[in-house]
Amino acid sequence: IIFSLIGVPVFCPVHALFSIMRLAHFFRPTSLRPVDYTLCVLTDRVLQGSRSTEDVVRAAIKGGATMIQIREKDTPTRTFLEVAQRVKAITSAAQVPLIINDRVDVALAVDADGVHIGQEDMPCDVVRRLIGWDKLLGVTVGTVQEVNVAMYGGADYIGTDPVFPTSTKSKPALGLEGFRKLCESSSLPVVAIGGITAQNAASTVRQGACGVAVVSAIVGAEDVEGATR
């Protein structure tokens, strides 16, 4: 995945109309380094099979993942918390941001670098008030209206409905044209997700993506590190 993106021009606009304080959210508060959205790897208990989430995360980071997102849709809260704590130790040591999917409480409990929410979760502005301004906030969108709500609700970056057909998302695919329209309407970094592979990742960047989020093509691969590279 990483190699497929090399050499493709990346357009990652900054929301210039926001305050200096808001602009600072494009940088990690602890190191003031720009957030690298190039490749976010999402965990999936079903796809990873008998491998632990920790082992998958270690391999993905070794392969070049620039962000990790833990997604535990049907896991009890305590189990989710324990896994997140162990993964946080791994990502912190590697200086790779850890994002928690949906669960604001777990993100705060493990001091994750951020949280990613969907349209059926808490409203973006409410989540921002809860997590403060020192953590990343990502929001999944599928329409221009949802892009606008996310931008003015305090999001740092945007994820989209699936670009390509995928078994991990129930919504219909946007296609490259639909994805491009969302990128054009956003002044925040946009991350492509849904059916992303080494063969099509670069095409999303050409439409305006700052990076890609990958589940099946990496977590479901026999060689996670190799698939990440």
N, C-alpha and C positions, 0 to 999 in steps of 0.2 A: 504494500500500500504506500509506504513512504517513498520508495523509489519511483512509483508511478506518478507522484506529484512533483518530483524534481524538475525544474526548468519551466514549470507552468507559471505565468505571471499571476500573482495573487493580489486582488484588490480588497483591502480590508479597511473601509472608511471609518473615520472617527466622528462621533456625534458632536460636531463643533458647536452646536447651539446650546449645549448643556454647560453647566458651571465647571470651574476648574476642579472642584471636588469630584464631580461626576467623571471627568476625564481621567482622574487618578484611578478609577476602577478598572482601567485597561492594564494596570500594572499590579503585580503581586505586592500586597502591603508589606510583606516581610523582606522582600529583596528588591523591590522596585524594578523588577524585570518585566518586560512585556509578556502578557499571557500568550502562549503558543497554542493556537487552536488546530494546528495542522492535522493531528490524528488523535481523536478521542476514542478509546476502546471501552465499550460497555460490557459488563459481565452478564452472564446468563447461566443459571444453574442447570438448565436442561441441556443446552448446547455444550457446556463444558464437561458433561458426563461425570466420570468418577474423579476428575481433577478438582482440587480445591480452588476456591476463588483466589486465595493468596498465591498459589502456584501460577495460575493464569495471569494474574496481575504482574508478577515478577517477570514472567516470560515476555509479556507485552511491553513492559518498560525496557527490558533488555533489547527488544527488537526495535525500539524507537518511539513508542507511544508517548505523546506529549501531554496527555490528560487521561485520567481514568474516571469512569463513572460506574458506580455500583447501582445495579438495578435488581431489586428483590421484591417482586410484585406480590408473592404469596408467602413470604417468610415471616414467622412471628417476630414481633418487635425485638425481643431480647436476643434472638439468634441474629437478626439483622445488625443489631448494635454490636454484638461480639465480633462478627465478621468485619464490620466497618472499622472497628478499633484495630484489628490486626492489619487490615489493608492500609489504614492511615499510617501505621508505623513504616510500612514498606514505601509508600509514596512520599512520605516526609523525608526519609533517608535518601531517596532518589531526586528530591526536589521537583516532583511531578504533582500538579494539582489534583486533588481528589474531590469529585463531585458526587453528591448523593442524589439519587433520582427520587423525586416526589416527597420524601420524608424530611420535612424541615426539622422535626424533633431529633431525628437521628443525626442529621448534619450538625446541629448545634451540640448534641451530646458528645460527639467525637471530635469536635472542632475541625470539621472538614473545610476545605477551601471554598466550597460553594454548594449550591443545590440547584437542581433542574426540575422545573415543574411543567405540567401539561395544562390544557384548557379546562380540565375537570378538577384540578387541584385548587388550592387557595389562590385568590387573585394575586397578581404580581405585586401590586403596591402593598398588600398586606404582608406578603412574604418579605419584602424589602424592609418593612418596619421591624419585623421579627428578627431578621438575621443581621441587621445593621448594614453599614456601608463598607465594611472591611472584608466581605465575602462576595464571591461571584454568584450571580443569579442568571440562570438560563431559562428560556421559555420556549416551548414548542408552539409553533404557529402553522396555520394552513391557509390563511387569507390575509389580504392587505390590511383589513380592519384589525385583525389580531396582531399584526406587526406593529401597528400604531399604538395599540393598547400596551404592548410590551415595552416599546420604546419610551413611552411617557409614564409607565408604571414603575420604572426603576431597573429594568433588565440590563445586563451587561452584554449579553450575546443572545442570539436567536438560533434555535434548532427548528427544523421544519418537519412537516408531515413527510411521509416517505417519498423520496424522489423516484425510486424505482420499486417495482413490486417486491414484496418481501413477506416471509412468513412470520416475522417478529412484529409486524404492524398490521392492524386490522383496517386501517383507512386506505382508500384508493391512492395509487401513486400520482404524484403531481406531474411527473414528466419533466424534462429539462426546461421546456418553455414555461411551465407553471412555476418551477423553481426559480427561474431567472426573474420573473415578475416580482417574487417575494424579495429577492436580493436587491432589485432596483428600488423597492419601496422602503428598504431598511437602511438606516444610517448607523446601525450596529453591526458587528461581525455576524455573519451567517454561517452556520455549520450544517452541511448536508448529511442526511441520514436516510437509510432505507434502501436495501439492496446494493450497498456500496461494495465494490470489488476493486482489485488492482487494475482491472480492465476499464472501469468507467469512472474511477475517482477523479481523474484529471478533467473529465468533461464537466463536472460540477464546479470545479474551480474556475473554468473558463466562463461559466455563467455568473460568477460573482462570489462563490463560496470562499471563506477564509480557511476552511479545513473540512474534514469529514469525520463522522462518527460511525464506527463500525462494530457490528455484533457478530453475525454468523460467519463472515469470511475470515475472521480472526479467532474468535472464541470457539467456533466449531471446527477449526482446523486441527489436524493431528499435531502439527508443529506451529504452535502459537507464535513463538519468536520469529520463525521464518516467514509466516504469513504477515506479521506486522511489518517486517522489512520490505 
